[in-house]
Amino acid sequence: MTATAPPVFPLEPTPIQVSDQVLDDLRARLALTRPPLHEGNEDGSYGVPDDRLRELVAYWRDGYDWRAAEAAINAYDHYRVSVAGVPVHFLRKPGSGPRPVPLILTHGWPWTFWHWSKVIDQLADPAAYGGDPADAFDVIVPSLPGFGFSGPLTGFPDVNFWKVADLWHTLMTETLGYEKYAAGGCDIGGLVTSQLGHKYADELYGIHIGSGLPLDFFNGPRAWDFARNRPLTEDQPADVRARIVEMDHRWAPHLAVHMLDGATLAHGLSDSPAGLLAWLLKRWNAWSDTGGDLASVFSQDDLLTHATIYWANNSIATSMRYYANANRYPWTPAHDRTPAVEAPVGLTFVTYENPPGIHTADERVRAFETGPQAAWFHHVNVNAHEQGGHFIPWENPDAWVSDLRRTFRDRRT
């Protein structure tokens, strides 16, 4: 079968428009922000420093222009549909080439669909960027249910990554009418995408993901423990011990709170945009390869565009729910064949996220290919890059595009 998009796209676009009432309320809340006492936290070692957040809060209130961001977002067509009763927003960029392959890209947390914005055009219209038009994709970028404009979400309290995979398959094959499609994702979106490659392999050309997490990553009684009970011992090399501590600092509070107490945190983050911004900012800063300069990855406008997408539909509580529900409703296999993810899999790694004891990009590839995670995947294209952090398509878009194209180049028919 030859990969083609439906001759006529079956839906009418609906532009994104946040109401003036929501924006006025946001500015009023920002004006009433009461900062906490932050004595002794000038270096941020206790968390987000007050002066950094004050600066962003003031700019969000008085300088940031959501309407300009909204106009850039609306340069693409947006759609809102109900999939099995669940509201879903997605962006679409039609492919420009002889046989565009349908491609669904899934974000994670604290991502928004807009974190894919730097790769959409290159993937849809490669010839416009000096590429081969035969590599074109018909690009579909949804907001995860309960995130951003796929909200507010009610009636789906058990939402998690493997249930979203079923929704995405319905969206692509029934709602949009694609006979076969490709998928890509990072973070939670990587797990959604891996589940598609596990359960629906025969109906996919393949998948491309930004991490090699096994599908049972959140199973078990201590799934919130990123260290997986890994001890610190005296005989470990100093660099390994330091890396374990560094990665615990980066991930442990996030996973533990979201999995064990997210609803409590959400009371504060839903009420206070400054609180929401602080929680998001900590992760955008810690998880990105900034070299100590956050502005090298996210401008102030970038940060506030993503934050406003979280704020506009009061989606923070349902976005955090994914972690708890991945554990409460554990992943179970749809088949017992190996590898579990039978669809062809491409992977893009970055050295910023190297595990302890792994230092270079080449070592990262070898560690994956010889390690236990490789057995989960029918991996056909594994790459690692020195540049970029957790938000790979945003931080190193050229690498992501090149790797993804390579994954699918010989798999389009």
C-alpha positions in Angstrom: 0.0 0.0 0.0 1.3 3.5 -0.8 1.2 6.1 2.0 -1.3 8.9 1.2 -3.3 11.4 3.1 -7.1 11.3 2.6 -7.9 13.3 -0.5 -10.1 15.7 1.4 -9.4 16.3 5.1 -12.6 15.4 6.9 -12.8 18.3 9.4 -13.1 22.1 9.4 -10.4 24.0 11.4 -11.2 25.9 14.5 -8.6 28.6 15.4 -7.3 28.8 19.0 -8.8 31.8 20.9 -8.3 32.4 24.6 -11.0 34.7 25.8 -10.4 38.2 27.0 -12.0 37.3 30.3 -9.4 34.5 30.9 -6.6 36.9 30.1 -8.0 39.7 32.3 -8.3 37.3 35.2 -4.8 36.1 34.6 -3.4 39.6 34.8 -5.4 40.4 37.9 -4.1 37.3 39.7 -0.5 38.1 38.7 -1.0 41.7 40.1 -2.0 40.2 43.5 0.9 37.7 43.7 2.2 37.3 47.2 5.8 35.9 47.1 7.1 33.6 49.8 10.0 34.5 52.0 13.1 33.3 50.3 16.0 34.3 52.5 19.2 32.5 51.6 17.9 31.2 48.2 19.7 33.6 46.0 21.5 30.8 44.2 18.3 28.8 43.7 19.6 25.8 45.7 16.3 25.6 47.6 14.2 25.9 44.4 13.2 28.7 42.0 14.7 32.0 43.3 12.4 34.8 44.1 14.1 37.4 41.9 13.9 35.2 38.8 10.2 34.5 39.3 9.3 38.1 40.1 10.9 39.2 36.8 8.8 36.7 34.8 5.6 37.4 36.7 6.0 41.1 36.1 6.6 40.5 32.4 3.6 38.1 32.2 1.4 40.7 33.7 2.6 43.8 31.8 4.7 42.9 28.8 3.9 39.5 27.4 1.6 39.5 24.4 -0.5 36.3 24.3 -2.3 37.5 21.2 1.0 37.6 19.2 1.7 34.0 20.3 -1.8 33.0 19.5 -1.4 34.4 16.0 1.7 32.4 15.5 0.0 29.3 16.7 -3.0 29.9 14.4 -0.6 30.0 11.4 -1.5 26.3 11.5 -4.9 24.7 11.3 -6.3 23.5 14.6 -9.1 21.1 15.2 -11.2 20.0 18.1 -12.9 16.6 18.0 -14.4 14.0 20.4 -12.6 10.7 20.4 -14.6 8.0 22.3 -16.2 10.9 24.2 -12.8 12.5 25.1 -12.2 16.1 23.9 -9.0 16.3 21.8 -7.3 19.3 20.2 -4.8 18.9 17.5 -2.8 20.9 15.0 -2.3 19.8 11.4 0.3 20.7 8.8 -0.4 18.9 5.5 2.5 17.2 3.9 4.1 18.6 0.7 5.6 15.8 -1.3 4.6 12.9 -3.6 3.5 10.5 -0.8 3.3 12.2 2.6 3.1 9.7 5.4 0.7 10.5 8.2 2.6 11.2 11.4 1.2 11.8 14.9 3.6 13.5 17.4 2.9 13.3 21.1 4.3 15.6 23.8 4.9 15.0 27.5 5.0 16.9 30.8 5.7 19.8 31.2 5.5 20.0 27.5 2.7 21.5 25.4 1.9 20.6 21.8 3.8 23.8 20.9 7.1 22.2 21.9 6.9 20.5 18.5 6.6 23.8 16.6 10.3 23.8 15.6 10.0 20.5 13.7 6.6 20.7 12.1 7.4 22.6 9.0 10.6 20.7 8.2 8.7 17.4 8.6 5.8 18.5 6.5 7.7 20.3 3.7 11.3 19.0 3.6 11.9 20.6 0.1 11.4 24.1 1.6 14.4 23.4 3.9 16.7 21.8 1.3 15.5 18.3 1.9 14.0 15.5 -0.2 10.2 16.0 -0.8 9.9 12.2 -0.7 10.5 12.5 3.1 7.3 14.5 3.6 4.9 13.8 6.5 1.3 14.8 7.0 1.9 16.1 10.5 -0.7 15.7 13.3 0.2 17.3 16.7 -2.4 16.7 19.4 -2.6 18.1 22.9 -2.8 15.2 25.4 -6.2 14.9 26.9 -6.3 17.1 30.0 -3.5 19.3 28.7 -3.9 22.8 27.2 -6.6 23.0 24.6 -7.7 19.3 24.9 -9.4 20.5 28.1 -11.0 20.9 30.4 -11.1 17.2 30.8 -13.9 15.5 32.8 -15.3 12.0 32.8 -11.8 10.4 32.3 -10.3 10.3 35.8 -8.2 7.3 35.0 -6.4 8.9 31.9 -2.9 7.5 31.4 -0.4 6.9 28.6 -1.6 3.5 27.4 -5.3 4.6 27.3 -4.3 7.6 25.3 -2.7 5.3 22.8 -6.1 3.7 22.1 -7.6 7.2 21.6 -4.8 8.1 19.2 -5.3 5.0 17.1 -9.0 5.8 16.9 -8.2 9.4 16.0 -5.8 8.4 13.2 -7.7 5.5 11.7 -11.4 6.3 12.3 -11.7 10.0 12.8 -9.1 11.0 10.2 -9.3 8.0 8.0 -5.6 7.1 7.6 -5.1 3.4 6.8 -1.6 3.4 8.1 0.5 6.0 10.0 3.7 6.8 11.8 4.1 8.0 15.3 6.7 10.0 17.3 6.9 11.1 20.9 9.0 12.1 23.9 8.5 11.8 27.7 4.9 10.7 28.3 4.5 11.0 24.6 7.3 8.4 24.2 5.4 5.9 26.2 2.1 6.7 24.3 4.1 6.1 21.1 5.7 2.9 22.3 2.3 1.6 23.3 1.1 2.3 19.7 4.1 0.4 18.4 3.3 -2.5 20.8 -0.4 -2.8 20.4 -1.0 -1.6 16.8 2.3 -2.5 15.1 0.7 -3.9 12.0 -1.1 -0.5 11.3 2.1 1.6 11.8 5.0 2.3 9.5 7.0 2.6 12.7 7.7 4.9 15.6 10.4 7.3 16.6 10.9 8.2 20.3 13.1 10.4 22.5 13.8 7.9 25.2 13.9 4.2 25.7 11.7 3.8 28.7 10.1 0.4 29.0 6.4 0.3 29.0 6.2 -1.0 32.5 8.3 1.9 33.9 5.5 3.1 36.2 4.5 -0.4 37.4 5.3 -1.5 40.9 5.0 -0.2 44.5 7.8 2.3 44.3 7.4 3.6 40.8 7.9 7.2 42.0 11.5 6.3 43.0 13.5 7.4 39.9 16.7 5.8 41.4 14.8 2.4 41.5 16.3 1.8 45.0 19.8 2.2 43.6 22.1 2.6 46.5 25.0 5.0 46.9 28.0 2.9 47.9 31.5 3.8 48.9 33.0 1.7 46.1 31.2 3.6 43.3 33.4 5.9 41.2 33.0 9.5 42.2 31.5 10.5 38.8 28.9 7.7 39.1 27.9 8.8 42.6 27.7 12.4 41.6 25.5 11.6 38.6 23.1 9.5 40.7 22.7 12.4 43.1 22.3 14.9 40.2 19.6 12.8 38.5 17.8 12.3 41.8 17.7 16.0 42.3 16.4 16.5 38.8 13.7 13.9 38.8 12.8 12.7 42.3 10.6 15.6 43.5 8.8 15.7 40.2 7.9 12.0 40.1 7.2 11.6 43.8 4.8 14.6 44.0 3.0 14.0 40.8 2.5 10.3 41.5 1.7 10.6 45.2 0.2 14.0 45.9 -0.6 15.8 42.6 -4.1 16.7 43.5 -3.0 18.6 46.6 -0.4 20.5 44.7 -2.9 21.4 42.0 -5.0 23.5 44.5 -2.2 26.0 44.6 -1.2 25.8 41.0 -4.7 26.2 39.7 -5.3 29.3 41.8 -2.0 31.0 41.4 -0.4 31.6 38.0 2.8 32.6 39.8 2.8 29.2 41.6 2.1 27.4 38.3 4.9 29.2 36.6 7.4 28.4 39.4 6.6 24.7 39.2 6.9 24.6 35.4 10.0 26.8 35.4 11.9 24.6 37.7 11.5 21.7 35.3 12.1 23.6 32.1 15.4 24.9 33.6 16.6 21.7 35.2 15.7 19.4 32.3 17.0 21.6 29.5 20.6 21.7 28.3 21.0 25.4 29.1 24.7 25.6 30.1 23.5 27.8 32.9 21.6 30.2 30.6 17.9 29.4 30.3 17.5 32.1 27.7 19.7 30.0 25.3 16.8 27.5 25.2 13.6 29.4 26.1 13.1 33.1 25.7 10.8 34.8 28.2 8.1 34.8 25.6 8.6 31.1 25.0 8.2 30.3 28.7 5.1 32.3 29.0 3.5 30.9 25.9 3.8 27.4 27.3 2.7 28.6 30.7 -0.4 30.3 29.3 -1.4 27.2 27.4 -1.4 25.3 30.8 -3.2 28.2 32.5 -5.9 29.0 30.0 -8.1 25.9 30.5 -7.1 25.1 34.1 -5.4 21.9 32.9 -2.6 21.5 35.5 -4.4 19.0 37.7 -5.4 16.6 34.8 -2.0 17.0 33.2 -0.3 15.7 36.4 -2.8 12.9 36.8 -1.0 10.8 34.2 1.8 9.9 36.6 -0.5 8.5 39.3 -2.7 6.7 36.8 0.2 5.0 35.1 0.8 3.4 38.4 -2.8 2.9 39.6 -3.7 1.3 36.3 -0.5 -0.6 35.5 0.5 -1.3 31.9 -0.3 -4.9 30.9 0.9 -6.3 27.6 -1.5 -6.8 24.7 0.6 -9.8 23.5 3.5 -11.9 24.7 5.7 -11.7 21.7 9.2 -10.2 21.8 10.2 -7.6 21.4 7.2 -6.0 23.0 7.3 -3.0 20.7 7.2 -4.8 17.4 6.9 -1.8 15.1 10.3 -0.5 13.8 11.6 1.9 16.3 14.0 4.8 16.0 15.5 6.5 19.0 17.1 9.9 19.6 19.1 10.3 22.8 21.0 13.3 24.2 24.1 13.2 26.4 22.5 15.6 28.9 20.3 12.7 30.0 23.1 10.0 30.0 22.7 7.5 32.8 25.5 7.3 35.5 28.8 6.1 34.1 28.0 7.0 30.5 29.7 10.2 29.1 29.6 10.5 25.3 27.0 10.1 22.6 28.7 7.0 21.3 28.7 5.5 24.7 25.0 6.3 25.1 24.2 4.4 21.9 26.3 1.4 22.9 24.8 1.4 26.4 21.3 1.2 25.0 22.1 -1.4 22.4 23.8 -3.7 24.9 21.5 -3.0 27.8 18.2 -4.4 29.0 16.0 -1.7 27.5 17.0 -2.6 24.0 15.1 -5.9 24.3 11.8 -4.0 24.6 12.2 -2.6 21.1 12.5 -3.6 17.4 15.1 -0.8 17.2 16.3 0.0 13.7 17.9 3.4 14.1 19.6 4.6 17.4 21.3 7.9 17.6 22.6 10.2 20.3 23.7 13.8 20.3 25.9 16.1 22.4 23.4 19.0 22.1 20.0 19.2 23.7 18.2 18.2 26.8 14.8 16.7 27.7 12.9 18.7 25.1 14.8 17.4 22.2 12.6 18.6 19.3 12.7 22.1 20.8 16.3 22.1 21.8 17.9 20.3 18.8 15.2 20.2 16.1 17.6 19.5 13.2 18.8 16.4 14.9 15.3 15.2 15.7 14.1 15.7 12.1 17.2 14.0 10.6 16.9 11.0 12.9 13.1 10.6 12.4 13.4 10.9 8.6 16.1 8.1 8.7 13.8 5.9 10.7 11.0 6.0 8.1 13.0 6.5 4.9 12.8 2.9 3.7 9.5 2.1 5.4 7.0 4.2 3.5 5.4 1.5 1.4 
